[in-house]
Amino acid sequence: MKENIRHHLDNPSQLETMYRADKGAFTDAFALLYPEVRGIPLADFWNERLQPKSPKAKKGLRQDLLFVLLAAIVGGLIARVPFLGSLSEENFYARNAGFILFPALTAFFAWKNRLSPIIIATLAGITLLGLGFINFLPSLKSSNTTVLSCLHLLFVLWAALGVAYTGGVRDRHDRRLSFLRFNGDLVVMTSLILIAGGIMTGLTIGLFSVLGLHIEQFYFENVVVSLLPAAPILGTYLIYANPQLVGKVSPVIARLFSPLVLVMLVIYLVAMVYTAKDPYNDREFLMIFNLLLIGVMAIIFFSVTGSPGVRKSRFEIWVLFLLSITTILVNGIALTAIVYRTGHGGITPNRVAVLGANGLMLVNLCIMTGELFNVVVRHTDGVSVGRSVARFLPLYAIWAAVVTFLFPFFFRFQ
């Protein structure tokens, strides 16, 4: 290993390949070699890269961990509010679920990125405005606009998190794509934490049941509810402190699921025709159709963002291209079904909200498919594909804000 490193000191790509193949052996061999090659720029770079974290870096990680622990405690206390009084659990969580998680993560990245006071004040103002607004709207059961506001407020808070993550810098497509990658990594890490928590919960309840003690309700209200918000917060810390931990997992999952989703989507469309399901006159089926569309869009977005610096194979590009075309077909069916139902049943808040979101997704898909076509046919580098996704993120956030804050007034809280 030592001689191989010496031989490839002028080949950064080969050194990276050797390091990824066996990090431990590479690190040990390089430590023995470095005194002989000190002064060579690439050797000095690798020496800095492989050095243990400095005391200052370790102190920073301890501060991050302390912040995360405090955020998890605050999130757990907020989550337990309905159990401390006479508030309706359904009403509280429907309106305030986003405030249990997103403000803590937004504060974390605002702190790490040292955002300007103006941006911090803006993000805090949006959060407080949303908190006050959503809790003064009419009852969920009597107002469709309240339900729409609750759903879209989650996306508004997610967009605020995105601003904090990107450092408040405009027109930085790479930072927006990095934010999407972070979301994919967070889903993976949070899922693993929840699986571990679920196993621990099952063991705990099972052990106490053997003693004749049934602690299910107590455990859920005091432990599960308190610790559940900590899962994504802890996941964020682990991703931030160990970016290599899951950085390669979510792209692999996306590459694995993209062809499977394509096959499933084609089979589903054929089955829809075979069973004569009609999204134009079946409201529940149309809702499921739109949920399917959102899920497929998420798979496409995470597949497009991928790993920075890793070029996709021709097979992956073709899968994404065909998946985008198929999704355009699905979106077109959903969009025409909504227009048809609006023409026959009149304008409602739900139809306008879904119509606007589907319209944005359709335009985004068409632009992205065009860029993928250039990659497939003209063999371009594919950078513009990611940019076509990044450019539309603010538009989705603006539409979510319109639905959240303006629809109740446009439709008179109906």
NUTOR-995515 format. One record per residue (C-alpha): residue number from 1; x negated, y negated, z. Coordinates in pm, 1 decimal, decimal comma. Example, Ala and Ser with C-alpha at 12.3 -4.5 7.8 and 13.67 -1.06 7.14 Angstrom:
2
{pt 1; {-1230,0; 450,0; 780,0}}
{pt 2; {-1367,0; 106,0; 714,0}}
% end
This chain:
414
{pt 1; {0,0; 0,0; 0,0}}
{pt 2; {-278,7; -241,7; 94,3}}
{pt 3; {-457,6; -202,2; -240,7}}
{pt 4; {-130,7; -226,7; -431,5}}
{pt 5; {-58,2; -560,5; -263,2}}
{pt 6; {-410,2; -683,3; -346,0}}
{pt 7; {-367,4; -577,6; -708,8}}
{pt 8; {-34,9; -763,4; -747,1}}
{pt 9; {-119,1; -1089,2; -570,7}}
{pt 10; {-56,6; -1268,1; -901,3}}
{pt 11; {280,4; -1097,7; -954,9}}
{pt 12; {555,2; -1236,7; -722,5}}
{pt 13; {822,6; -1010,0; -870,3}}
{pt 14; {624,6; -691,6; -803,7}}
{pt 15; {542,3; -799,7; -448,2}}
{pt 16; {910,8; -859,6; -380,0}}
{pt 17; {995,9; -516,2; -520,3}}
{pt 18; {735,0; -349,4; -299,0}}
{pt 19; {858,2; -539,4; 6,6}}
{pt 20; {1220,5; -438,1; -48,4}}
{pt 21; {1123,0; -74,6; -105,2}}
{pt 22; {949,8; -40,1; 235,6}}
{pt 23; {950,2; -354,3; 449,0}}
{pt 24; {771,4; -196,3; 745,7}}
{pt 25; {482,4; -50,3; 548,6}}
{pt 26; {448,0; -367,9; 343,1}}
{pt 27; {433,7; -586,9; 655,2}}
{pt 28; {170,7; -367,6; 824,0}}
{pt 29; {-45,6; -344,6; 511,6}}
{pt 30; {-24,4; -716,2; 442,0}}
{pt 31; {-129,9; -798,7; 800,5}}
{pt 32; {-448,9; -597,0; 742,9}}
{pt 33; {-511,8; -752,9; 401,0}}
{pt 34; {-439,5; -1118,6; 474,5}}
{pt 35; {-775,2; -1210,3; 638,2}}
{pt 36; {-942,6; -1110,8; 309,0}}
{pt 37; {-707,4; -1308,1; 81,2}}
{pt 38; {-639,4; -1614,0; 296,1}}
{pt 39; {-625,3; -1927,8; 79,5}}
{pt 40; {-449,3; -1767,6; -216,6}}
{pt 41; {-117,9; -1960,5; -243,8}}
{pt 42; {102,4; -1653,9; -283,4}}
{pt 43; {-75,7; -1475,2; 2,9}}
{pt 44; {-29,8; -1780,4; 228,4}}
{pt 45; {339,6; -1786,0; 136,5}}
{pt 46; {386,3; -1420,6; 230,3}}
{pt 47; {195,6; -1473,7; 552,5}}
{pt 48; {440,4; -1746,8; 655,2}}
{pt 49; {735,5; -1536,4; 545,2}}
{pt 50; {630,2; -1233,4; 748,0}}
{pt 51; {532,7; -1422,2; 1062,3}}
{pt 52; {752,9; -1362,0; 1368,5}}
{pt 53; {995,7; -1642,6; 1439,4}}
{pt 54; {838,9; -1939,3; 1612,0}}
{pt 55; {940,3; -2034,6; 1970,0}}
{pt 56; {1126,3; -2331,1; 1821,0}}
{pt 57; {1323,5; -2103,0; 1586,9}}
{pt 58; {1401,7; -1864,3; 1873,8}}
{pt 59; {1522,2; -2157,1; 2084,2}}
{pt 60; {1746,2; -2263,9; 1795,7}}
{pt 61; {1897,6; -1915,8; 1774,1}}
{pt 62; {1962,5; -1917,4; 2150,4}}
{pt 63; {2141,3; -2250,4; 2115,6}}
{pt 64; {2344,0; -2109,7; 1828,5}}
{pt 65; {2439,6; -1807,7; 2038,0}}
{pt 66; {2543,4; -2031,1; 2329,1}}
{pt 67; {2758,7; -2238,9; 2093,8}}
{pt 68; {2916,7; -1922,4; 1951,3}}
{pt 69; {2994,5; -1786,8; 2298,6}}
{pt 70; {3161,2; -2113,3; 2401,0}}
{pt 71; {3360,4; -2120,8; 2075,0}}
{pt 72; {3472,4; -1761,4; 2131,8}}
{pt 73; {3586,1; -1844,1; 2487,5}}
{pt 74; {3778,7; -2150,9; 2367,9}}
{pt 75; {3936,1; -1950,9; 2083,4}}
{pt 76; {4038,8; -1677,6; 2326,4}}
{pt 77; {4198,3; -1929,3; 2563,0}}
{pt 78; {4394,2; -2088,6; 2277,8}}
{pt 79; {4510,0; -1744,4; 2160,0}}
{pt 80; {4646,8; -1668,2; 2507,8}}
{pt 81; {4854,9; -1988,0; 2533,5}}
{pt 82; {5189,2; -1812,5; 2455,8}}
{pt 83; {5129,9; -1566,6; 2741,3}}
{pt 84; {5070,9; -1847,1; 2991,6}}
{pt 85; {5408,0; -2016,8; 2943,5}}
{pt 86; {5746,2; -1976,2; 2781,8}}
{pt 87; {5635,0; -2044,9; 2423,8}}
{pt 88; {5753,8; -1817,8; 2146,6}}
{pt 89; {5463,8; -1601,4; 2026,9}}
{pt 90; {5598,2; -1591,1; 1671,3}}
{pt 91; {5641,4; -1967,4; 1652,0}}
{pt 92; {5304,6; -2045,8; 1815,7}}
{pt 93; {5090,4; -1814,3; 1604,7}}
{pt 94; {5266,9; -1901,2; 1278,9}}
{pt 95; {5189,1; -2270,3; 1331,1}}
{pt 96; {4855,5; -2256,8; 1514,5}}
{pt 97; {4672,4; -1942,8; 1399,9}}
{pt 98; {4430,6; -2149,6; 1193,9}}
{pt 99; {4333,9; -2367,0; 1490,7}}
{pt 100; {4216,7; -2063,6; 1687,5}}
{pt 101; {3935,0; -1998,0; 1438,7}}
{pt 102; {3861,2; -2262,8; 1173,5}}
{pt 103; {3780,2; -2567,6; 1392,3}}
{pt 104; {3517,4; -2366,6; 1584,1}}
{pt 105; {3346,3; -2252,3; 1264,1}}
{pt 106; {3372,5; -2601,4; 1115,8}}
{pt 107; {3208,7; -2748,7; 1426,1}}
{pt 108; {2931,3; -2486,8; 1407,8}}
{pt 109; {2835,0; -2570,9; 1050,6}}
{pt 110; {2881,4; -2943,9; 1106,1}}
{pt 111; {2628,3; -2913,4; 1387,7}}
{pt 112; {2383,7; -2695,0; 1193,1}}
{pt 113; {2397,9; -2917,4; 881,9}}
{pt 114; {2376,8; -3240,4; 1083,3}}
{pt 115; {2670,8; -3397,9; 904,3}}
{pt 116; {2707,5; -3772,9; 907,8}}
{pt 117; {2941,6; -3928,4; 1167,5}}
{pt 118; {3180,5; -4034,1; 889,0}}
{pt 119; {3221,1; -3678,6; 758,4}}
{pt 120; {3255,4; -3538,5; 1111,1}}
{pt 121; {3522,1; -3798,3; 1192,4}}
{pt 122; {3705,6; -3715,9; 867,7}}
{pt 123; {3705,1; -3341,8; 938,4}}
{pt 124; {3816,1; -3400,5; 1298,6}}
{pt 125; {4091,5; -3633,4; 1176,6}}
{pt 126; {4222,3; -3378,0; 926,6}}
{pt 127; {4223,7; -3108,8; 1195,4}}
{pt 128; {4406,2; -3325,0; 1450,0}}
{pt 129; {4651,9; -3449,0; 1186,4}}
{pt 130; {4729,5; -3090,0; 1088,4}}
{pt 131; {4769,3; -2986,4; 1452,6}}
{pt 132; {5014,1; -3264,5; 1529,7}}
{pt 133; {5202,3; -3241,8; 1200,6}}
{pt 134; {5259,6; -2866,0; 1196,8}}
{pt 135; {5390,3; -2856,4; 1554,4}}
{pt 136; {5652,3; -3127,1; 1497,7}}
{pt 137; {5811,2; -2969,1; 1191,9}}
{pt 138; {6158,1; -2807,6; 1214,9}}
{pt 139; {6210,8; -2444,8; 1310,2}}
{pt 140; {6056,0; -2179,5; 1086,9}}
{pt 141; {6389,3; -2001,8; 1051,9}}
{pt 142; {6574,9; -2310,5; 930,5}}
{pt 143; {6313,8; -2467,1; 699,4}}
{pt 144; {6133,8; -2315,5; 401,9}}
{pt 145; {5904,6; -2618,8; 383,8}}
{pt 146; {5783,9; -2546,9; 737,9}}
{pt 147; {5689,5; -2193,4; 636,1}}
{pt 148; {5508,0; -2328,7; 329,2}}
{pt 149; {5324,0; -2586,3; 542,2}}
{pt 150; {5211,0; -2318,7; 788,5}}
{pt 151; {5075,3; -2098,7; 509,4}}
{pt 152; {4901,4; -2375,3; 315,0}}
{pt 153; {4759,2; -2540,3; 626,8}}
{pt 154; {4535,6; -2234,3; 663,0}}
{pt 155; {4383,7; -2315,1; 325,1}}
{pt 156; {4342,8; -2682,6; 419,0}}
{pt 157; {4150,8; -2582,6; 732,4}}
{pt 158; {3947,7; -2335,4; 525,8}}
{pt 159; {3862,1; -2618,3; 285,1}}
{pt 160; {3748,3; -2833,1; 580,1}}
{pt 161; {3522,8; -2543,9; 682,0}}
{pt 162; {3387,1; -2542,4; 326,1}}
{pt 163; {3299,1; -2912,1; 349,3}}
{pt 164; {3109,9; -2849,6; 673,2}}
{pt 165; {2931,2; -2546,8; 523,5}}
{pt 166; {2821,7; -2731,0; 209,4}}
{pt 167; {2698,4; -3026,3; 412,9}}
{pt 168; {2958,0; -3262,4; 271,9}}
{pt 169; {2761,5; -3288,0; -55,6}}
{pt 170; {2974,1; -3345,2; -365,8}}
{pt 171; {2917,4; -3175,0; -700,4}}
{pt 172; {2688,0; -2907,1; -557,2}}
{pt 173; {2819,4; -2596,1; -731,0}}
{pt 174; {2549,2; -2375,1; -580,2}}
{pt 175; {2657,1; -2467,3; -226,0}}
{pt 176; {3022,1; -2395,0; -305,1}}
{pt 177; {2928,3; -2056,6; -448,4}}
{pt 178; {2718,5; -1993,1; -138,4}}
{pt 179; {3028,6; -2069,2; 67,9}}
{pt 180; {3226,4; -1808,9; -125,7}}
{pt 181; {2945,9; -1557,5; -69,9}}
{pt 182; {2956,0; -1640,5; 299,8}}
{pt 183; {3328,4; -1562,4; 306,3}}
{pt 184; {3266,0; -1224,4; 144,5}}
{pt 185; {2992,3; -1147,2; 397,3}}
{pt 186; {3216,2; -1264,7; 681,4}}
{pt 187; {3496,8; -1029,5; 573,3}}
{pt 188; {3252,1; -736,4; 576,3}}
{pt 189; {3093,8; -824,9; 911,1}}
{pt 190; {3425,4; -905,7; 1081,7}}
{pt 191; {3572,4; -576,7; 959,0}}
{pt 192; {3281,5; -384,3; 1111,3}}
{pt 193; {3320,9; -568,2; 1442,9}}
{pt 194; {3696,3; -502,6; 1445,7}}
{pt 195; {3643,6; -133,6; 1369,4}}
{pt 196; {3400,7; -109,4; 1661,4}}
{pt 197; {3646,3; -300,0; 1881,0}}
{pt 198; {3929,9; -72,4; 1774,9}}
{pt 199; {3728,1; 236,9; 1870,2}}
{pt 200; {3644,1; 79,7; 2207,4}}
{pt 201; {4010,2; -6,0; 2265,2}}
{pt 202; {4123,5; 346,1; 2185,3}}
{pt 203; {3862,9; 498,6; 2417,5}}
{pt 204; {3949,4; 260,8; 2701,5}}
{pt 205; {4325,3; 316,2; 2681,3}}
{pt 206; {4272,5; 690,8; 2644,5}}
{pt 207; {4045,5; 714,6; 2948,1}}
{pt 208; {4287,4; 520,1; 3168,7}}
{pt 209; {4584,2; 725,5; 3045,3}}
{pt 210; {4406,1; 1039,2; 3169,2}}
{pt 211; {4416,5; 881,1; 3516,5}}
{pt 212; {4789,1; 819,4; 3475,4}}
{pt 213; {4743,2; 443,2; 3427,4}}
{pt 214; {4917,0; 292,4; 3124,8}}
{pt 215; {4733,5; -32,3; 3060,2}}
{pt 216; {4837,9; -87,2; 2697,3}}
{pt 217; {5036,4; -408,8; 2749,9}}
{pt 218; {4793,0; -555,8; 3002,4}}
{pt 219; {4493,7; -468,4; 2781,5}}
{pt 220; {4652,7; -619,6; 2471,9}}
{pt 221; {4760,1; -946,8; 2636,8}}
{pt 222; {4441,9; -1006,5; 2835,8}}
{pt 223; {4161,6; -837,6; 2642,6}}
{pt 224; {4257,8; -786,7; 2278,9}}
{pt 225; {4419,0; -1129,8; 2234,9}}
{pt 226; {4128,5; -1300,6; 2413,8}}
{pt 227; {3852,4; -1123,1; 2222,0}}
{pt 228; {4010,4; -1102,4; 1876,5}}
{pt 229; {3912,0; -1462,2; 1778,5}}
{pt 230; {3553,6; -1381,1; 1878,0}}
{pt 231; {3513,0; -1127,7; 1593,9}}
{pt 232; {3478,6; -1373,8; 1300,2}}
{pt 233; {3288,5; -1621,7; 1519,6}}
{pt 234; {3036,7; -1355,8; 1620,0}}
{pt 235; {3026,6; -1237,9; 1258,3}}
{pt 236; {2934,1; -1590,7; 1147,9}}
{pt 237; {2648,5; -1603,7; 1397,1}}
{pt 238; {2513,8; -1265,1; 1283,7}}
{pt 239; {2526,4; -1370,9; 918,5}}
{pt 240; {2357,4; -1701,6; 993,1}}
{pt 241; {2087,4; -1548,5; 1214,7}}
{pt 242; {2030,0; -1240,4; 993,6}}
{pt 243; {2121,8; -1333,9; 634,4}}
{pt 244; {1967,6; -1011,6; 505,3}}
{pt 245; {2199,0; -807,0; 730,2}}
{pt 246; {2503,1; -811,4; 501,6}}
{pt 247; {2378,4; -1025,9; 213,7}}
{pt 248; {2346,2; -719,6; -7,5}}
{pt 249; {2657,3; -538,4; 113,7}}
{pt 250; {2939,6; -763,5; -9,3}}
{pt 251; {2801,3; -791,3; -368,6}}
{pt 252; {2775,2; -411,3; -381,4}}
{pt 253; {3132,8; -377,4; -258,4}}
{pt 254; {3247,9; -631,2; -518,2}}
{pt 255; {3063,3; -446,0; -796,9}}
{pt 256; {3210,7; -116,5; -677,7}}
{pt 257; {3568,4; -241,6; -656,2}}
{pt 258; {3576,1; -452,1; -975,1}}
{pt 259; {3608,1; -153,0; -1216,5}}
{pt 260; {3844,9; 23,5; -975,3}}
{pt 261; {4067,5; -285,1; -957,5}}
{pt 262; {4061,9; -313,4; -1337,4}}
{pt 263; {4178,2; 46,6; -1376,9}}
{pt 264; {4440,8; 3,2; -1103,5}}
{pt 265; {4571,1; -316,9; -1261,0}}
{pt 266; {4609,1; -161,6; -1606,1}}
{pt 267; {4785,3; 144,3; -1460,5}}
{pt 268; {5010,9; -82,2; -1253,0}}
{pt 269; {5116,8; -284,5; -1557,4}}
{pt 270; {5193,5; 34,8; -1750,0}}
{pt 271; {5389,5; 171,0; -1453,3}}
{pt 272; {5580,9; -156,7; -1428,1}}
{pt 273; {5695,0; -119,9; -1788,1}}
{pt 274; {5773,9; 249,7; -1738,0}}
{pt 275; {5985,8; 188,2; -1426,7}}
{pt 276; {6151,3; -117,1; -1587,1}}
{pt 277; {6069,5; -337,7; -1288,2}}
{pt 278; {6173,3; -692,8; -1362,8}}
{pt 279; {5989,1; -981,9; -1190,1}}
{pt 280; {6225,1; -1223,4; -1368,6}}
{pt 281; {6525,4; -1113,3; -1164,8}}
{pt 282; {6373,4; -930,0; -866,2}}
{pt 283; {6254,5; -1185,9; -610,1}}
{pt 284; {6079,4; -939,5; -378,2}}
{pt 285; {5893,5; -776,7; -667,4}}
{pt 286; {5780,7; -1120,8; -786,1}}
{pt 287; {5643,0; -1194,5; -437,9}}
{pt 288; {5446,1; -868,4; -440,3}}
{pt 289; {5327,8; -949,4; -792,6}}
{pt 290; {5189,1; -1283,2; -673,9}}
{pt 291; {5016,7; -1123,5; -374,0}}
{pt 292; {4854,8; -878,3; -615,7}}
{pt 293; {4739,6; -1171,3; -826,4}}
{pt 294; {4580,3; -1345,9; -527,3}}
{pt 295; {4397,9; -1026,4; -427,0}}
{pt 296; {4260,8; -971,4; -777,2}}
{pt 297; {4150,9; -1336,4; -799,5}}
{pt 298; {3958,3; -1291,4; -473,6}}
{pt 299; {3782,0; -982,8; -614,3}}
{pt 300; {3688,7; -1177,0; -929,7}}
{pt 301; {3559,2; -1474,9; -731,5}}
{pt 302; {3340,6; -1260,9; -504,4}}
{pt 303; {3214,5; -1061,6; -804,5}}
{pt 304; {3125,0; -1378,7; -995,8}}
{pt 305; {2936,8; -1532,5; -703,4}}
{pt 306; {2738,4; -1213,2; -639,9}}
{pt 307; {2382,8; -1239,7; -511,2}}
{pt 308; {2181,3; -1549,4; -601,6}}
{pt 309; {1903,7; -1477,9; -846,8}}
{pt 310; {2034,0; -1130,4; -935,7}}
{pt 311; {2128,2; -1094,9; -1301,1}}
{pt 312; {2438,3; -888,7; -1369,2}}
{pt 313; {2423,7; -587,9; -1599,4}}
{pt 314; {2610,8; -579,4; -1928,9}}
{pt 315; {2855,5; -329,9; -1777,5}}
{pt 316; {2936,8; -566,1; -1487,4}}
{pt 317; {2988,6; -857,7; -1726,2}}
{pt 318; {3221,0; -652,1; -1944,2}}
{pt 319; {3419,2; -535,2; -1640,5}}
{pt 320; {3460,2; -894,2; -1519,3}}
{pt 321; {3556,0; -1008,8; -1869,0}}
{pt 322; {3823,0; -738,8; -1909,8}}
{pt 323; {3944,7; -790,2; -1553,3}}
{pt 324; {3982,3; -1164,0; -1619,5}}
{pt 325; {4180,7; -1101,1; -1938,3}}
{pt 326; {4408,1; -855,1; -1757,9}}
{pt 327; {4455,0; -1099,9; -1470,3}}
{pt 328; {4551,5; -1372,4; -1717,5}}
{pt 329; {4824,3; -1138,3; -1841,2}}
{pt 330; {4942,7; -1078,1; -1483,0}}
{pt 331; {4933,9; -1451,2; -1409,9}}
{pt 332; {5122,7; -1525,9; -1730,7}}
{pt 333; {5399,0; -1283,8; -1636,8}}
{pt 334; {5424,9; -1431,3; -1286,7}}
{pt 335; {5422,2; -1787,8; -1418,0}}
{pt 336; {5691,3; -1730,4; -1678,8}}
{pt 337; {5901,6; -1543,1; -1420,6}}
{pt 338; {5885,2; -1842,9; -1184,9}}
{pt 339; {5974,6; -2083,5; -1466,5}}
{pt 340; {6264,7; -1856,3; -1565,0}}
{pt 341; {6395,8; -1837,7; -1208,0}}
{pt 342; {6358,3; -2214,9; -1168,5}}
{pt 343; {6554,5; -2274,6; -1488,7}}
{pt 344; {6837,3; -2048,2; -1374,9}}
{pt 345; {6836,5; -2106,4; -999,5}}
{pt 346; {6716,7; -2463,6; -970,3}}
{pt 347; {6415,6; -2622,6; -806,6}}
{pt 348; {6322,1; -2498,7; -458,9}}
{pt 349; {6013,9; -2567,0; -243,0}}
{pt 350; {5894,1; -2208,2; -274,8}}
{pt 351; {5917,8; -2205,8; -655,1}}
{pt 352; {5737,1; -2536,9; -696,2}}
{pt 353; {5458,9; -2433,5; -455,6}}
{pt 354; {5399,3; -2101,4; -630,5}}
{pt 355; {5432,6; -2264,9; -973,8}}
{pt 356; {5158,9; -2515,6; -892,9}}
{pt 357; {4923,2; -2252,1; -747,8}}
{pt 358; {4976,9; -2012,1; -1038,6}}
{pt 359; {4923,3; -2292,1; -1288,4}}
{pt 360; {4588,1; -2378,7; -1129,6}}
{pt 361; {4483,1; -2014,0; -1122,7}}
{pt 362; {4579,5; -1967,6; -1488,3}}
{pt 363; {4371,5; -2265,7; -1602,8}}
{pt 364; {4080,8; -2151,7; -1386,6}}
{pt 365; {4102,9; -1797,8; -1523,3}}
{pt 366; {4113,6; -1917,9; -1883,7}}
{pt 367; {3804,2; -2134,4; -1838,6}}
{pt 368; {3620,1; -1857,7; -1653,6}}
{pt 369; {3715,8; -1601,1; -1919,1}}
{pt 370; {3583,7; -1834,5; -2188,1}}
{pt 371; {3250,7; -1857,3; -2005,2}}
{pt 372; {3239,9; -1478,5; -1965,5}}
{pt 373; {3308,2; -1446,7; -2339,6}}
{pt 374; {3001,3; -1662,4; -2405,5}}
{pt 375; {2795,3; -1431,4; -2186,2}}
{pt 376; {2927,0; -1119,9; -2362,6}}
{pt 377; {2902,9; -1248,4; -2720,9}}
{pt 378; {2638,5; -1522,7; -2713,7}}
{pt 379; {2428,6; -1375,5; -2430,9}}
{pt 380; {2417,3; -1698,2; -2228,4}}
{pt 381; {2273,7; -1686,9; -1875,5}}
{pt 382; {2614,4; -1688,6; -1701,9}}
{pt 383; {2544,4; -1982,8; -1471,1}}
{pt 384; {2846,9; -2165,4; -1610,0}}
{pt 385; {3073,2; -1878,7; -1497,2}}
{pt 386; {3002,6; -1952,4; -1132,2}}
{pt 387; {3036,3; -2324,3; -1193,0}}
{pt 388; {3382,7; -2273,6; -1343,6}}
{pt 389; {3485,3; -2118,0; -1010,9}}
{pt 390; {3315,7; -2384,9; -797,8}}
{pt 391; {3473,2; -2675,3; -988,5}}
{pt 392; {3825,8; -2557,4; -908,7}}
{pt 393; {3786,3; -2511,3; -532,5}}
{pt 394; {3862,3; -2881,1; -454,8}}
{pt 395; {4171,3; -2862,6; -678,4}}
{pt 396; {4307,1; -2567,5; -480,8}}
{pt 397; {4240,6; -2759,5; -158,4}}
{pt 398; {4421,7; -3070,5; -289,2}}
{pt 399; {4725,9; -2865,7; -390,5}}
{pt 400; {4731,2; -2695,5; -49,3}}
{pt 401; {4721,4; -3037,5; 120,2}}
{pt 402; {5009,5; -3161,9; -96,9}}
{pt 403; {5223,3; -2859,9; -7,3}}
{pt 404; {5132,2; -2884,7; 361,8}}
{pt 405; {5185,2; -3254,7; 425,4}}
{pt 406; {5411,2; -3383,4; 145,2}}
{pt 407; {5653,2; -3102,3; 59,0}}
{pt 408; {5851,4; -3136,8; 385,1}}
{pt 409; {5925,0; -3499,2; 291,4}}
{pt 410; {5977,8; -3434,6; -82,6}}
{pt 411; {6236,4; -3165,2; -6,4}}
{pt 412; {6377,4; -3328,5; 308,4}}
{pt 413; {6265,4; -3049,9; 541,4}}
{pt 414; {6495,3; -2797,9; 373,9}}
% end
